[in-house]
Amino acid sequence: MGLWSAYFLVKLVLYALGYMALNPWMNLALAIFTALPPRNARQRFAKNLIAVPLGILLLYHDSWLPPIAQALAQAQILRAFTGSYLLELAGRLISWKLLLELAAMLAIYALARRKLRMSTFAFLGILGVMVAPHAQFWAVAAPSPPAGAATSTVSDDVNLGPAALDARLARFYAEQNKIQIRFPRPAAEQPPFDILILHVCSLSWDDLRTLQLAPDAFFGHFDVVLSNFNSAASYSGPAAIRLLRGACGQTAEARLYDPAGNGCFVMDGLQNAGFEPHWAMNHDGHFGNFFGDVRDRGGLAAVLEDNTGTTRAQQAFDGTPVYSDYSVLSHWWAKRQANRAPRVALYYNTISLHDGNRVVGTDHPDSSYAARFARLSSDIAKFMDEVRASGRRVILVFIAEHGAALDGDRRQIQGLREIPTRAIAHVPVAIALINAARPAPATQSRIDVPSSYPALTEVLSRLIATNPFDKPVTSLDPYTGALPQADFVAENNGATVVQVGTHYMMRSPDGAWSSLEGIDGRPDLSASHDRR
């Protein structure tokens, strides 16, 4: 086998450390082929000519990188990225820690092969992996949940076999298919109010933990916080479609781009309830056809607000302008106040936190994620103060699309979101009742049960049915109690992550299940921060 034993042994160690998967049958077949003794130099050359490309393809197959067909499709997207962003992404692919570990492994291999037959260990390791996956499915060690964290209501004594997980996922979608939320029409005598939905790209509770930021510094200004919310997606287009179709239960990703059922569109439901629909963004929405996802698959028929006259604050990862959140929102708000419609509903989307954006307009701009989050928080807080000062009644919803993957993990580099882990799909959602009569100091309501878009839609439906501006609101329980719950299920391009008790299991695009233990077991900032 020669140096091929180093190839297999390194892969086995990386598999044991969680850096990659390993298909034992494919690796065993390649190992047997490379172990065949050539009779002459010509056969040796022919064997390596076949084995080297097969080894490269198998290495890619066993990695956590997206399937080759998917990667080739996404290669077209890379052409839109700026040169500086491509260099930044290339730099993230280099892990000095992993390179040092590989160097150490190769040094140990070079010393050991002088005394030992390393091919024997390679075969034994591959044969061992054939048994290990079964042990993982039936007896995965569960990490201890963080103090104060909200946990699933499912017992931890669960069957983690592939068939059981497939059946569990099918039941989940069957139950979600039964959910539908209706918006009532407000009574004519009730005071009118607006609903503003701010959809924020690239923010999760895990990102806030990485930044070591206290959530109350920003979310303390809101009346309701959904602290255990699953965005069910790791990219913007699917997240927007899911939000805008949130009047129905969670849809399987394979059906997400099919026509929606009757009554699933949130903005249609709000329009039927008497709210004039509006649409604004701080970008042009052309990347990834986000504009089409919102308009065609999200059912938002309103004309997109023109950003002419607003302030350019950033250059996006693809070189297009990104406008100041406060500038765009304030510009729209000035038009809204001149609008005689008694009720309006706004969908606003911002990419100010998107990976690869660069701040413009200063000599030495700080384009770090932390600086851009501070600016976004300041802009939204300033806008909320402006709305409050106007005296208009507004329900403002802050909801994140997905996380930024600031930390990354052993399966994905920083910023990569192909696998929709909890660190990416567990996002903050908050609601503010601006200019509602609340006791001072007002008590914030926290919804800690596992929830997703139907829960948020149900809260909005209740707020319309029982107007919070009609009389002083002493308790938010009528709006937040007994909401639709949903176990954590998130999808992206065929990769599905499911929470079962304290376990997180992933089904890859080829249908195989694996455990994410040690990847999603990090402290949960949303459930453990102090309440002040």
VOGU-3710 file (C-alpha; in Angstrom, 3 decimals, decimal comma):
1> mglwsayflv> 0,000/0,000/0,000  2,988/2,325/0,599  2,109/5,965/1,206  -1,573/5,222/0,687  -1,628/3,934/4,247  -0,857/7,512/5,363  -3,843/8,719/3,319  -6,228/6,345/5,100  -4,725/6,783/8,568  -4,936/10,589/8,350
11> klvlyalgym> -8,561/10,308/7,233  -9,309/7,961/10,127  -7,838/10,408/12,645  -9,757/13,332/11,107  -12,917/11,222/11,258  -12,280/10,440/14,921  -11,785/14,173/15,650  -15,021/15,078/13,860  -13,427/16,981/10,979  -14,930/14,736/8,307
21> alnpwmnlal> -17,177/11,769/7,631  -15,893/8,466/6,315  -17,688/5,971/4,095  -16,135/2,668/5,212  -17,144/0,592/2,190  -15,793/3,046/-0,377  -12,588/3,492/1,606  -12,205/-0,274/2,018  -12,586/-0,773/-1,736  -9,969/1,888/-2,466
31> aiftalpprn> -7,662/0,456/0,223  -7,864/-3,025/-1,322  -7,137/-1,581/-4,763  -4,105/0,394/-3,550  -2,814/-2,688/-1,672  -2,682/-4,797/-4,851  1,025/-5,352/-5,663  2,039/-4,168/-9,141  4,221/-6,505/-11,175  6,179/-3,788/-12,904
41> arqrfaknli> 6,630/-0,032/-13,191  3,977/0,216/-15,908  1,357/-1,393/-13,666  2,434/0,804/-10,765  1,956/3,908/-12,937  -1,445/2,708/-14,182  -2,594/1,895/-10,645  -1,651/5,344/-9,353  -3,205/6,976/-12,418  -6,515/5,426/-11,364
51> avplgillly> -6,086/5,630/-7,581  -5,045/9,295/-7,260  -8,197/10,846/-8,803  -10,346/8,286/-6,988  -8,636/9,228/-3,722  -9,238/12,938/-4,340  -12,910/12,354/-5,173  -13,365/10,127/-2,119  -11,662/12,711/0,093  -14,126/15,332/-1,148
61> hdswlppiaq> -17,042/12,923/-0,728  -16,050/12,218/2,888  -15,577/15,896/3,711  -18,365/18,115/5,043  -18,254/20,208/1,868  -21,490/20,339/-0,184  -22,039/17,686/-2,877  -20,007/18,289/-6,040  -23,090/19,073/-8,163  -24,196/21,637/-5,593
71> alaqaqilra> -20,694/23,101/-5,333  -20,482/23,482/-9,119  -23,848/25,245/-9,140  -22,671/27,620/-6,413  -19,445/28,287/-8,305  -21,520/30,494/-10,590  -22,474/32,581/-7,556  -18,814/33,115/-6,635  -18,341/35,138/-9,796  -20,473/37,893/-8,281
81> ftgsyllela> -18,229/38,218/-5,200  -15,670/41,008/-4,970  -11,982/40,054/-5,202  -11,318/41,092/-1,606  -14,156/38,884/-0,354  -12,886/35,894/-2,332  -9,436/36,353/-0,773  -11,021/36,545/2,670  -12,929/33,299/2,058  -9,762/31,613/0,791
91> grliswklll> -7,955/32,636/3,978  -10,657/31,034/6,110  -10,125/27,698/4,379  -6,625/27,556/5,900  -6,744/26,262/9,459  -3,302/26,584/11,004  -4,389/24,376/13,875  -5,433/21,627/11,470  -2,249/22,030/9,429  -0,143/21,613/12,568
101> elaamlaiya> -2,165/18,540/13,536  -1,647/17,057/10,062  2,089/17,767/10,252  2,266/16,039/13,616  0,347/13,035/12,273  2,651/12,707/9,285  5,733/12,975/11,516  4,416/10,181/13,745  3,591/8,132/10,652  7,117/8,598/9,255
111> larrklrmst> 8,639/7,314/12,504  6,170/4,459/12,988  6,409/3,053/9,440  10,077/2,172/10,082  9,024/-0,422/12,656  5,386/-1,220/11,897  3,304/-2,336/8,939  1,035/0,714/8,692  -1,284/-0,764/6,063  -2,492/-3,249/8,679
121> faflgilgvm> -3,574/-0,410/10,966  -5,283/1,309/8,041  -7,381/-1,787/7,287  -8,174/-2,337/10,971  -9,275/1,280/11,314  -11,591/1,108/8,297  -13,097/-2,152/9,543  -13,619/-0,523/12,947  -15,541/2,356/11,379  -17,945/-0,153/9,868
131> vaphaqfwav> -19,121/-0,946/13,403  -18,798/2,526/14,991  -21,638/4,267/13,121  -24,138/1,712/14,435  -22,966/2,356/17,972  -23,434/6,092/17,407  -27,003/5,648/16,224  -28,047/3,551/19,200  -26,047/4,985/22,085  -24,967/8,568/21,505
141> aapsppagaa> -23,641/10,239/24,627  -25,828/13,242/25,381  -24,133/16,475/26,433  -25,369/18,189/29,541  -27,694/21,086/28,655  -26,477/24,547/29,695  -27,846/26,007/32,878  -31,230/27,608/32,369  -31,504/26,443/28,762  -34,882/25,582/27,357
151> tstvsddvnl> -34,956/21,920/26,328  -37,189/19,890/24,105  -40,197/18,219/25,661  -39,117/14,953/24,014  -37,672/12,279/26,316  -33,937/11,682/25,926  -34,598/7,914/25,853  -35,180/7,921/22,101  -34,471/5,764/19,098  -31,799/7,428/16,963
161> gpaaldarla> -31,802/4,783/14,246  -32,123/5,970/10,632  -35,595/4,474/10,100  -36,889/6,020/13,328  -35,451/9,424/12,406  -36,977/9,278/8,924  -40,364/8,420/10,436  -40,029/11,190/13,001  -39,292/13,753/10,275  -42,273/12,571/8,217
171> rfyaeqnkiq> -44,563/12,913/11,260  -43,248/16,407/11,915  -44,151/17,630/8,435  -47,514/15,851/8,532  -48,350/17,702/11,773  -47,085/21,014/10,393  -49,257/20,567/7,317  -52,352/20,850/9,544  -51,425/24,300/10,910  -53,003/27,457/9,534
181> irfprpaaeq> -53,315/30,854/11,214  -56,016/33,351/10,232  -55,909/37,113/10,688  -59,154/38,625/11,989  -60,416/41,950/10,710  -60,057/44,669/13,373  -63,209/46,206/14,784  -63,915/49,620/13,240  -64,105/51,359/16,613  -60,659/50,149/17,743
191> ppfdililhv> -57,667/52,515/17,389  -55,701/51,667/14,214  -52,057/50,619/14,330  -49,305/49,598/11,903  -47,276/46,374/11,766  -43,601/46,723/10,799  -41,612/43,513/10,239  -37,827/44,011/10,203  -36,149/40,944/8,703  -32,430/40,924/9,570
201> cslswddlrt> -29,835/38,867/7,727  -27,038/37,059/9,608  -27,773/37,180/13,346  -28,233/34,313/15,780  -28,032/33,859/19,530  -24,736/32,053/18,930  -23,357/35,104/17,115  -24,235/37,275/20,118  -22,475/34,751/22,351  -19,405/34,945/20,124
211> lqlapdaffg> -19,423/38,742/20,381  -19,873/38,428/24,163  -22,763/40,878/24,006  -25,526/41,019/26,599  -28,805/40,513/24,706  -30,635/42,975/26,960  -28,485/45,799/25,630  -30,699/45,736/22,541  -33,579/43,318/23,138  -34,371/44,881/26,494
221> hfdvvlsnfn> -36,245/47,578/24,537  -38,850/45,040/23,343  -42,015/43,830/25,057  -41,883/40,208/23,837  -38,866/38,012/23,080  -39,138/34,586/21,450  -35,927/33,117/22,820  -36,212/29,611/21,360  -37,146/30,415/17,765  -36,059/28,250/14,832
231> saasysgpaa> -35,675/30,035/11,486  -35,588/26,573/9,808  -33,159/27,910/7,184  -29,563/29,039/6,819  -29,871/31,306/3,771  -31,883/34,436/3,047  -34,209/33,340/0,261  -35,670/30,305/2,059  -35,880/32,288/5,316  -37,884/35,060/3,629
241> irllrgacgq> -40,237/32,566/1,984  -40,795/30,773/5,292  -41,519/34,035/7,122  -43,874/35,350/4,453  -45,679/31,984/4,349  -45,757/31,795/8,132  -49,553/31,584/8,313  -49,127/27,857/7,573  -46,939/25,259/9,252  -43,317/24,579/8,354
251> taearlydpa> -42,918/23,279/4,815  -40,350/20,715/3,738  -37,616/22,389/1,729  -38,377/20,223/-1,312  -41,817/21,893/-1,489  -40,733/25,384/-0,493  -40,636/26,648/-4,071  -43,970/25,097/-5,026  -47,093/27,295/-5,020  -48,256/28,038/-1,486
261> gngcfvmdgl> -51,578/26,819/-0,147  -54,533/29,162/0,243  -54,197/31,405/3,268  -50,463/30,818/3,802  -49,217/34,278/2,756  -48,784/36,570/5,753  -48,918/39,837/3,819  -52,055/38,722/1,976  -53,645/37,863/5,299  -52,725/41,251/6,742
271> qnagfephwa> -54,056/43,008/3,647  -57,361/41,143/3,964  -57,422/42,288/7,598  -57,223/45,913/6,470  -53,452/46,583/6,438  -52,018/48,232/3,333  -48,892/46,217/2,304  -45,511/47,925/1,921  -42,034/46,629/1,039  -38,613/48,191/1,632
281> mnhdghfgnf> -35,014/46,909/1,690  -31,576/48,439/2,164  -30,257/46,582/-0,919  -31,481/45,832/-4,428  -32,278/42,161/-3,802  -30,831/40,883/-7,066  -28,275/38,508/-5,515  -29,615/34,959/-5,418  -32,905/36,287/-6,853  -33,959/37,379/-3,374
291> fgdvrdrggl> -36,315/39,899/-4,989  -38,092/37,041/-6,785  -38,260/34,928/-3,640  -40,026/37,729/-1,759  -42,335/38,789/-4,565  -43,190/35,504/-6,294  -42,762/32,822/-3,639  -43,402/35,033/-0,602  -46,502/36,548/-2,170  -45,595/40,196/-1,542
301> aavledntgt> -47,270/42,174/-4,328  -46,381/45,648/-3,017  -44,047/47,871/-5,035  -40,507/47,890/-3,627  -39,604/51,223/-2,008  -37,151/53,339/-4,025  -33,930/53,992/-2,077  -33,109/57,134/-4,034  -32,176/59,833/-1,555  -31,084/57,471/1,218
311> traqqafdgt> -27,525/57,213/2,539  -25,119/54,570/1,262  -23,431/52,970/4,263  -21,703/49,836/2,945  -20,518/48,007/-0,131  -21,977/44,522/-0,233  -19,993/41,329/-0,732  -20,958/41,484/-4,433  -20,008/45,153/-4,876  -23,554/46,573/-4,806
321> pvysdysvls> -24,556/49,409/-2,434  -26,058/48,783/1,008  -27,944/51,711/2,472  -28,134/52,910/6,068  -30,941/51,147/7,934  -32,024/54,303/9,689  -31,915/56,296/6,465  -34,121/53,809/4,589  -36,575/53,298/7,462  -36,820/56,992/8,274
331> hwwakrqanr> -37,316/57,813/4,596  -40,154/55,283/4,391  -41,634/56,489/7,698  -41,878/60,063/6,401  -43,932/58,773/3,477  -46,046/56,624/5,769  -47,000/59,604/7,915  -48,211/61,411/4,787  -50,204/58,315/3,804  -53,850/58,457/4,908
341> aprvalyynt> -54,222/54,665/5,111  -55,372/53,850/8,679  -53,284/50,668/8,844  -50,157/49,593/6,983  -47,964/46,486/7,137  -44,295/46,799/6,161  -41,872/44,045/5,258  -38,332/45,423/5,579  -35,197/43,431/4,800  -31,648/44,405/5,722
351> islhdgnrvv> -28,296/42,822/4,815  -26,166/45,178/6,927  -24,692/42,201/8,809  -24,016/40,031/5,755  -20,619/38,388/5,559  -18,127/40,270/3,388  -19,756/43,731/3,529  -17,448/46,748/3,770  -18,327/50,011/5,515  -17,838/53,137/3,386
361> gtdhpdssya> -17,778/56,877/4,011  -14,932/57,290/6,537  -11,135/57,370/6,331  -10,660/54,190/8,367  -14,022/52,389/8,449  -14,489/49,508/10,856  -16,146/46,785/8,773  -16,076/44,143/11,493  -19,247/42,291/12,311  -19,273/43,781/15,826
371> arfarlssdi> -19,084/47,334/14,480  -21,800/46,704/11,937  -24,048/45,113/14,570  -23,541/48,132/16,818  -24,554/50,405/13,942  -27,592/48,280/13,079  -28,731/48,249/16,717  -28,274/52,008/16,950  -30,162/52,611/13,703  -33,139/50,494/14,741
381> akfmdevras> -33,243/51,994/18,236  -33,124/55,483/16,694  -35,940/54,572/14,310  -38,040/53,203/17,170  -37,527/56,498/19,041  -38,668/58,380/15,946  -41,814/56,256/15,696  -42,463/56,681/19,401  -42,089/60,443/19,124  -44,623/60,553/16,287
391> grrvilvfia> -47,322/59,211/18,589  -48,435/56,603/16,060  -49,303/53,141/17,323  -46,973/50,498/15,910  -46,251/46,831/16,443  -42,609/46,386/15,450  -41,288/42,859/14,860  -37,543/42,200/14,821  -36,742/38,781/13,365  -33,450/37,357/12,103
401> ehgaaldgdr> -33,240/35,267/8,928  -30,366/33,051/10,077  -27,036/33,350/11,842  -23,702/34,544/10,489  -21,761/31,459/11,653  -19,172/33,722/13,262  -17,537/30,836/15,085  -17,768/28,087/12,513  -17,204/24,540/13,716  -15,327/21,379/12,783
411> rqiqglreip> -17,646/20,796/9,845  -17,937/24,331/8,482  -15,523/27,233/8,267  -16,514/30,630/9,601  -19,327/32,076/7,503  -20,266/28,783/5,794  -23,902/27,803/6,387  -24,466/24,687/4,291  -25,375/22,641/7,382  -28,245/24,429/9,199
421> traiahvpva> -27,044/23,776/12,747  -28,699/25,220/15,831  -25,916/27,815/16,026  -27,197/29,143/12,678  -30,979/28,604/12,799  -31,589/29,487/16,474  -32,314/33,186/16,017  -33,660/36,117/18,057  -37,215/37,352/17,520  -38,655/40,300/19,434
431> ialinaarpa> -41,829/42,396/19,362  -42,284/45,989/20,544  -45,672/47,601/21,193  -44,705/51,191/20,443  -46,975/53,790/22,094  -49,072/51,193/23,880  -50,047/51,979/27,466  -47,855/49,697/29,612  -47,136/49,782/33,358  -43,813/51,320/34,369
441> patqsridvp> -41,524/49,500/34,510  -43,066/47,142/31,945  -42,345/43,421/32,326  -40,953/41,720/29,269  -42,663/38,505/28,189  -40,310/35,681/27,204  -41,465/32,767/25,080  -38,990/29,988/25,837  -40,852/27,038/24,291  -39,563/25,710/20,940
451> ssypaltevl> -41,275/27,790/18,266  -41,130/28,896/14,654  -43,069/31,086/12,213  -46,615/29,905/13,099  -46,015/31,044/16,685  -45,026/34,539/15,534  -47,993/34,700/13,151  -50,316/33,602/15,954  -49,042/36,410/18,197  -49,766/38,944/15,432
461> srliatnpfd> -53,216/37,455/14,910  -53,998/37,805/18,620  -52,704/41,366/18,684  -55,096/42,237/15,864  -57,999/40,431/17,526  -57,403/42,013/20,945  -56,032/45,464/20,214  -53,185/46,274/22,666  -53,709/49,992/22,060  -57,395/49,955/23,024
471> kpvtsldpyt> -56,677/50,025/26,749  -53,650/49,680/29,076  -51,903/46,317/28,748  -51,062/44,950/32,181  -50,311/41,403/31,047  -49,122/39,970/27,741  -50,189/36,415/28,609  -53,310/36,524/26,388  -51,004/37,180/23,427  -48,134/34,823/24,265
481> galpqadfva> -49,707/31,857/26,085  -50,143/28,385/24,543  -48,556/29,232/21,201  -47,912/26,597/18,495  -44,754/24,689/19,344  -42,350/22,980/16,968  -39,310/20,783/17,505  -36,115/22,022/15,858  -36,032/21,008/12,194  -33,903/23,043/9,774
491> enngatvvqv> -33,017/22,384/6,138  -30,648/23,653/3,486  -30,016/22,127/0,059  -30,919/18,629/1,211  -29,062/18,770/4,547  -31,565/18,418/7,405  -30,839/18,918/11,106  -33,330/17,530/13,632  -33,366/17,903/17,399  -34,404/14,760/19,272
501> gthymmrspd> -34,311/15,355/23,014  -30,835/16,712/23,673  -29,433/15,198/20,479  -28,937/16,903/17,122  -28,947/14,564/14,137  -28,193/15,457/10,522  -29,511/13,793/7,401  -27,183/14,440/4,471  -28,459/14,878/0,892  -27,834/11,169/0,218
511> gawsslegid> -30,194/10,227/3,071  -27,556/9,077/5,571  -27,905/10,190/9,205  -25,041/11,273/11,476  -24,737/12,843/14,895  -23,832/16,492/15,479  -22,804/15,900/19,083  -20,143/18,359/20,185  -21,102/20,861/17,477  -24,430/22,173/18,772
521> grpdlsashd> -23,714/21,689/22,477  -22,464/25,230/23,126  -23,913/27,489/25,810  -27,288/28,975/24,896  -27,073/32,734/25,350  -30,774/33,322/24,733  -31,852/31,132/27,624  -29,138/31,819/30,187  -28,558/35,565/30,215  -29,557/37,565/33,260
531> rr> -32,879/39,356/33,295  -32,636/42,934/34,497
//
